[in-house]
Amino acid sequence: MQAEGHRFDPDKLHIFFMRIILLILMSFSSIEAKLPKHTFGERPTKKYNQFWFLYQSEKKLGQDEFYIRPFYSKYHENLSAHDYKTSLYPLYYSEKTEHWSKWTFFFIFSGDTTKHDDTGADDDFVISPMFQFGKGETEKDKYFAFFPFFGKIKSKLSWSEINFFLFPIYADWRHKEFKARSLIYPVFVYGSSDIRTELRIFPFYSRKSHMAKFEHNTVLWPFIQWGKDFLDKKEPTSYSLFFPFYNLKNSMYGNMKARAYLWVPILGSVFGYGEDKRTGEVDYNFLFYFFQYGYSNSRDYRKHIIFPFYGYSHFASKQFRFITPLYINLQTDTYGLKSDLTYLVPFFIFNKRKFIKEEREDSYFKFWPIFVWQKDSEGNMNWNIISPLPIRSETFERVWDPIFSLIEYKKMINGEKRFSLLMRLYTQRSSEKEFHLYIPLLLDMSLEEESNSYQFMYGLLGYKSSKEKNTISLFWFEI
């Protein structure tokens, strides 16, 4: 527990594990922007073409979508001027609007561009982790770094500028008036400004201070540490650590205190407890992170963990529960989003989301790798049998699922329905006014209000009828 109502847990490794698990499970979803990446809306399909699972082209008013699976895909939307492209996704993807663009190749080669109204465009290029390059109209956008040999990086890692030469032999960094230098990082560090100082002779002594914010000190790190935090708040806190015997924390007026005994970084303490009188919060832990218990009488807070068998944590609008590392449930209830997400690793996923401001909700279910189903409140619904990725990723599923799917079904808000069998060896597309059927290399059939057409072998032999005339095609020529 911390002053100003901020919660302190003597041991937070369960939160660390939860974040790692979610990062792995949701890695693909996290890279997908909120802008649309496929055709949507009530507008009818203007033009659609398909060849097996390999080729798909679709046009709606203001939208174009194109696939050569799995090698290439492209989506364009006129209203937002948004372009989204992939190649062997997630190996490569890019997207752009009139104001920004970004791309990445396997998250090793990456680039992004931002267009500013006042200073023009700035570009960043990265070959992780060695090479970084930036250019732009202003000096702060120009930099070059070839890690660990030499270089300069600007506006990264919360610093205005970072310089290094044969890192860790030499490095310096600055933000506003504060500038620090290091030799054989992290052994020797010195930095100063009018309101901030830092000195480190590792591991013998270090001191970091920021006027009216914090003071941190160490002697023979990690054995002796002490300091103060939140000096600009109503009730600052202080801490003292004598490794590994105890780690103590108190607030100035005694409203908060925390104790951890036989404490180890990351793992936590053999025994610890904390309390905050202002919020009524109490926390206990035993045997590091294996046994944890916490509650609050005045706030919506509960925590009960017997790791790795069972865990429950509820704080404000978020709930987290696990039963063994395989079952995970997360619930969010905020002003903008209500979400219920369940994983039974690696086979089962269920996610229900309600977007309050947009008055929209969707549900998603996957029993990997057999079945996936999705539905939203607008009336869109789709499912298919065989989905190879064990997590949710809209882009991955649209690119790869048709290659493996045995059955696909889709119902859209515009009334259109699509049904496919055996990796799209048979596909039909229909609405109230039209019906289309596709069998690769054999038959393309379209029955519409104004005309009907039948094509065999993509025009080797064909027939088309309309109110104006009837035509026959032979060897791709009309006769």
Secondary structure, 3 states (H helix, E strand, C coil): CCHHHCCCCCCCHHHHHHHHHHHHHCHHHHCCCCCCCCCCCCCCCCEEEEECCCEEEEEECCEEEEEECCCEEEEEECCCCEEEEEECCCCEEEEECCCEEEEEECCCEEEEEEEECCCEEEEEEEECCCEEEEEECCHHHCEEEECCCEEEEEEECCEEEEEEECCCCEEEEEECCEEEEEECCCCEEEEECCCEEEEEECCCEEEEEECCCEEEEEECCCCEEEEEECCCCCCCEEEEEECCCEEEEEECCCCEEEEEEEEECCCEEEEEEEEECCCCEEEEEECCCCEEEEEECCCCEEEEEECCCEEEEEECCEEEEEECCCEEEEEEECCCEEEEEEEECCCEEEEEEEECCCCEEEEEEEECCCEEEEEECCCCEEEEECCCCCCCCHHHHHHHHHHHCCEEEEECCCCCEEEEECCCCEEEEECCCCEEEEECCCEEEEECCCEEEEEECCCCEEEEEECCCEEEEECCEEC
